[in-house]
Amino acid sequence: MANETVKYNNELNTVVMSRWTKEEMNLFFSIISRLKEQNGFAAINDSELRQLSKIKTKDYSQYKASVQKLSEKLNTLQFWKETDDAISPFSGRKVKKLTLQSVFKSMDIYDKEGLYIEGITIDINQEFLFLFKELSRNYTTFELLEFQNIQSTYAKTMYRLLKQWKTIGKKEFHLEDLYVLLDVPEAGRNRKYFTDRVLKPVKKELLKYFQGLSVKPLVDKSYSSRGRKPVIGYSFTWQKQESNEWIEGKYELKEENRQAEKESNSESYVRKFPNGSQKVIKREKLPEYIIEQEKFSKQKKSSVSSDKLSDVDDAFEALMKTLEQKN
């Protein structure tokens, strides 16, 4: 199966996946990779579901429990929707209305008599189609296979957050925002735990996906007391990435294409030396436009030479006629 590409509106990055396991995250973004193909609806059979989510267990009960748990987690993905000029049922006046809505309408599991799962269907509320369809700006995109290979849930979330800014190469986060987005427990919201248990493992896992990744603390420079200044955030920097779509086998084909291009742009001939030895000489072919230009130049020179010879012939004939008349 070709590597899937996950693409969604950046607003989804603001949703905290509280207490999600890595398996649930894999399964969720596997589904997201399919939602772009339908109008807010996706049907995934058991075989595709296992391949996309990388669930390896063969135990039916464990597999079903993972899928059911994900369904419960989907209901926790909610947004506040603002409506201007809504008519209040209390005063009859126009007011702003805030509505808490779930992104997903339903998730159905098709279970074959308690023996195996045939597949699942996902349906999202039409109000949130903008999160997954017709994305031309303000979106995050990444390769599903890369995401699945990341083990730590902290690193998985940080991977998504940085991918939003991959073409910029830099992003600063306020410390409190990181605590919330990464779902760091209250007991771990201190410098030692956050550095040792969160940032160091995150950097170690993400270095292969963000070349030159560096994480530096941002301190409160206005803090006047002696001693170490408090950390108020962190700056993440890396080498900018191009916003290209995934090409299946792009890394394997790159070297082959380079060699093929090199061979197609070269030609060879045999050079003979006075001592009787021979050597195959390779040289780069000239670009087509230069070859055509040289052909045109030769034709032009040939044409000019022919014109000149024609002028000489005419002059010679005129001279002969003159001499004949004098005789």
N, C-alpha and C positions, 0 to 999 in steps of 0.2 A: 504494500500500500504506500502511495506517495506521501511524503511528509506534508502534513496539514499546516496551514497558516491560520493563526488566531488573529482576529481583527475586531476591535470594538471601540466605542466612544470613550474618551478619557474620563468621563464622569464615573465609569465603572471602577476606576482606580481609587475613588474616594470611599468605596464601600469596604467596611472592615469585615474580613472573613474570620470572625471570632471562633477560635478553637477548631478550625478546619484541619483535617489531616492532609498529608501530602497526596494520599490516594484520592480523597474527595476533591482536592484541587485539580489533580490530573483529569478526573472524570468530568468535572465542571467545565474546564477549558476545552476538553475534547468535544463536549456538546456545543460550546460557543463557536468552535471552528466550523460546525455544521449549520448553525442558525443563519449564516449569511446566504446560504443557498436557497432558503425558503422564506416565505412571507411571515416570519415569526413562528414557524413550526418546523420541527425536525423529527424524523422517524429513524431510529438507529437500531439495526438488528443486533443480536447477541454477539455474532462474530466481529462486526465492526466495532461494537462497544468495547470488547476486550482488547482489540488491537489499538484503538484510539486511546484508551485509558491506561493501558499497560497493566491491567489487573491480572495477576498470574495465578491466583488461587483457583484450584479446581473444585473446592468444596462449595457446593450449591448454597448452603446456609450462609456462609461467610460472604459470598458474592452478592446474594440477595440483600443481606444486611447492609453492605456497602452502598448498594444502589438505593435502598430505602432511606438510609441516613442522608444521602445526598438530597433526596426529595425533601426531607425535613429542612435541610440547610438552605435550599432554594427559597423557602418561604421567609427566610430571615433577610433576604436581599430586598430592601425596600428603599423608596425615595419619597421625599416630600415634594409634592407637585403644587406649584403656586398658580392660582387663577385670579387674574385681575378683573375687576368690575363684576364680581359674582353678587347675585341678589341674596341678601341675608333673609332667612326665614323668620328671623326674630324682629328685625326693624323694617324690612322691605327696602333698605338702602343698599347702594352698591358698595361692596367691601372686597378686600383681598381674602381669598379662601385658600387654606392650606390643607392638602389631602395626602394622607399617608397611603401609598399604594405599593403592592408587591410587584416586582418585575415579572415574575413567572406566574402564569395563570394556573397551570397544572402540569403534572408529570405523571404519566401513566406507565405502569409496569405490567407487561404481559407475561404472566406466569403459567407454564404448562403443568398443571396438576401437581404442583410442588416438586417437580422433577428438574426443570431447567427454565431459564428466562428466555423467551423468544425475542424480546426487544423492548425498547421504551419509546415513548413519544413525549415531546416537550412542546408546550405552547406558552407564548409570552403575551402579556397584555399589549394591545396595539399602541398604547400611549408610549411604550418604551421601545418601539421598533428602531428609533433613532440610535439606540445603543449598538445595534448590530448591522444595520443596513444603510446603503447609500452614503458611505463614509468617504468624504473627499478631503476633510480637514479635521483637526482636533481628535485624532485617533491614535491608538496604540496597536502595534502589530509585532508579532514575534512568531518564531517557529515552534510548533507544538512539541516536537521531539526534543529540542533544547530544554524547554520548560519541564518536560517529564523526567529528564536526566538529572535535574537538580533535586537533591535529597532533603535539605532543610526547608521547613515551611517559611522561616524567616528569609532565606535566600530566594525562595520562589516569589514571595511578595516583593522583595527588593528588586528582583529581576524585572518584574512587570513595571514597577515604578520608574526604573531607570530606562527601560525601553521606550517609555513615553518621551524621553528627552535624548534618545540615542543619536540624533543628528546634531545635537547641540554640544554634547560632550561634557556637560557640567550640570549639576543640580544640587541646590542647597535645601536642607530640610530643617525646620525647627525641631528641637529635641522632643517636645511634647507631641508634635505631629507624628514623629517616628514611633513613639510609644504606642500611639493609637493605631496607626496604619499597620504596624507589625504585630499588633495585639500582644504587647509585652505585658506579662502579669505585674500586678502592683508590687509584689515583693522583688521583682527584678528591675524596677525603675530606679537604678542607681548606676553610677559610673562604672564600677568594677564589673557588675553582672552584664551590663549592656555592652561593654567593651569585649569581655572575654567570651560571653555566651551568644552574643548577637553579631556584633560587627566583624570580629575576626573570622568566624565561620562563614559569614556572608561574603567577605572579601575573598576568602580561599576558594569558594565554589564559583564565584562570578568572574574571576580573573580570566578564565578561558573564553568567556562570552563578551567581556568588555576589556579590550586590550589596554594595558597601562592603568588599570583601575587603581585609584588612590582615594583613601578616606581620611579626611582631616577634620579635627574638632574646631568648632567656631566658639570663641570665648567672648564673654561680656567685657569689652574693653573699658566700659564705664565703671566697672567695679574697682573701687579705690582702696579697699582693705588689702593688707599684706597677705601673702600666700598665693596659692594657686587660684586663678580666676575661674569662675564657674563656666561650664560648657553649656551653651544655649542652643547648639545645633551641630550639624555635620555637613561638610562639603564633599560631594562625590564627583570626581573627574575621571575621564577616560578618553581614549581616542575616538573622535567622531566616526559615526557609522553612516553608510549610505542607506537610503530608504528604498531598497530594492526588494522586489517580490522573490520568494523562494524559487530556485530552479533545481529540480530534482537532479541529484548527482553532481551539483555544481563543483564541488571540491575534487571529485574523482576525474571529471572531464577537463578541468582547467589545464592540467599538464599535457593531456592528450591533444587538446585544441592548440596549445602553444607549439607543440612539436609539429602538428599537421600544418599549422600556419607557416612555420619556419620552412618546412619542406616545400610547400606550395609556392613560396616566394623565392625559391632558389633554383638554379639550373646548374648542370654539371657538363664538363667536357674533358677529353683526354689530351694531356699535353705530353708531347714526345721530346725527349732530351737527346743531345748529340751522342751520348754514351749508349743509347738504345733503350734506356729505362723510360717508363711511363708513369704518369701520376694523374689521378682523377682530381680535377679542380672544381670546387663548388663556388658559385658566386651568386649574389642576390639578384633576383630579377628586377628589371626596372618596372615601375608602376605603369599601368596601361596608358594613362594619359600622356606620359613621357614618350612611350613607344609610338603612339599615334602622332604626337607632335614631331618626332623625328621622321616618321614616314612622310608627313606633310611637307617638312622642310626639304627632304630629298626630292620629292615630287616637284616642289617649287624650283629647286636648283636645276633639276633636269629640264623643266619647262623653260627656264631662263636660258640654259645652255642651248637648247634647241632653237629658241628664238634668235640667239646670237649667230648660230650656224646658218640659219635661214637668211639673216641679214648679210652675212659674208657671201653666201651663194648669189644673192641678188646683185651685190656690188660687182662680183666677178663677171656675171653675165652682162651687166651694163658696160663694163670695161671692154669685154670682147666685142660687143656690138660697135662700140666706138672705133676700135682698131680696124674692124672690117670695113666700116664706112670710109675711113681715111685711105685704105688701100684701094 
